[in-house]
Amino acid sequence: MRKIVLIAMVILATACSANAQEKKEESKVKHLTYNEFLSKVWNFKSNPNTFEYKGKLPAVIDFYADWCGPCRRVAPIMEKLAEEYDGKLLVYKINVDQEKELSQAFNIRSIPAVMFIPVAESSSTRGASATSVQPMMQVGAMPEEGYRKVIVEQLLK
């Protein structure tokens, strides 16, 4: 009887971890490394004075650390928003412990810090005087509705 219980526990634990792994792989939130940031968001090394977003969709970037309690509370909100706005918005995460150079580049001193990046209207929609749009930074955790308000009013307007 003890063997059956032990085998059942092993099977259950294996099944749960496999489901957690599947769920993690399905995430719409993308983790960025330093090089991915330079190629997908902004290459501040080659163009340090002007923010030129490389993406075609607005983006939200969550600067976080695994040990940070408020960051752990923000993580499921980012997952939910990434799922909800899939195809309209990109949601990225940057681990400040692993990507120290990015943290320093953006002077991240407190986490969570969330960067909101709108997409500049093209010159064809605004005329020849189109300008680049600057990102906005929110330091500290907000409730879900706070993030949603910024997304709707500033990024998807």
N, C-alpha and C positions, 0 to 999 in steps of 0.2 A: 504494500500500500504506500509506503514511504517513497519507493522508487517511482511510482506512478505520479504522486504529487510533485516530486522533484522534477520529473520529466515534463509535466504540465507547466510548472513554473518556468523552466528553461524555454519551452516553446512559446509561452506567453510573453516572456521578456524579449525573445528574439523577434516575435511578430510586432510587438510595440515599437522596438527600435527600428525595425524595417519601415513601419508606417511613418515614424517620425522622420526618417531619412527621406522617404518619398515626399512627404509634405515640405521638407526643407528644399528639395530640388525643384518643386513646383513654384517656389516663391517668385513673385514679380519684382521684388526688391533685389537690386544688383549691388554686390560689394565691389568697390573700386580700389585698385592699387594706384600707386603714384603714376605709373606709366599709363594706365587706363584713363586716369583723370586727365592727363595731358592730351591724350588722343580723343577722348569723348566729350570733355567738358571745356577746358581752356588750357592752352599751352602758355602758361605765364613765364616759362623760361625764354621762349622766343619772342613773346610779346608782353612784357611785364607792365606796360603803362596803360594798356587798353584791354578791358575785359571783352573778349570775343567768344561768345558761347558757340560751341561746335555742333550742338544738338539741334534737331529739327522740332522737337517737342519740349515744352517747359519741363523743368526738373526740380526735384527736391532732393537735397543731399543732407543726410543725417550723420553728423560727426558724433561718434559714440565710443564707449569702452565697455567691455564685457563686465567689468566689476562695478559699473555705475548703476545704482538703483533707479534713478530717474530715466536713464537711457533704456533700461529694461522695461520700464512702463511705456516709453514712447515706441519701442520696437513693434508691438502688435498694432499700434495705430498706423505706423508706416506701412505695414503689411496690408492692412485693410484698405488704406488709401491707394496703394499701388494696384490692388485688385480692382477697386471701384473705378479708378481713372485709367485703367489699362487702355493703351492706344491713344490717350490724350495727354499723358504725363509720364515722365520717367522718375522713378524713386531709386536713389542710390544711398549706400551706407559707406562710411569711411571709418575704420577702426583707428582711433588716434594713437593707440599704443603701437600698432603695426606700421602706420603711415605717418611717422613723426614729421617728415619733411612737409607734408601737406598741412598738418596741424600748425606748423611754424609759419608756413606761407600765408595762412589765413588768420594768424594770431589767435588761434583757439586756446583760450585760457580756462574756459568753463564748459562743461558738457552736461546734457546734450546741447549741441549747437546745430541748428537747422538752417541751411541756406536754400532760399527760394530763387530760382532762375527763370525769369520770363523769357519768351522768345521775341526778339525785335521784329516788328512788322517789316515786311520787305519794302523796298523802295517803290515797287509797282503798286502797292496798296496805299502808300502814304505820300507818294511823290518823291522827288529827288532829295528831300531833306530828311530822310529816315536816319534815326540815330540808334546807336547800340543801347541796350537796356541793361542797367546795373542789377546785380543780384541783391537780395535782401537777406539779412541774417537775424535769426531769432535765437537768443541764448536762454536756456532753461526749458524745462518741459512745459507744454501747454496741453490743455484738454483737446480731445479730438476735434471738437467744433472750432477751436482756434486755428488749427492747421487747415481745416476744410475752408474756413472763411478766407484765409490768405490765398489758398489755391484757387477758389472760385473768383474772388474779387481781383486778384493781382496776376495770376498765371493764366487763367482760362477766359478772361474777359474778352 
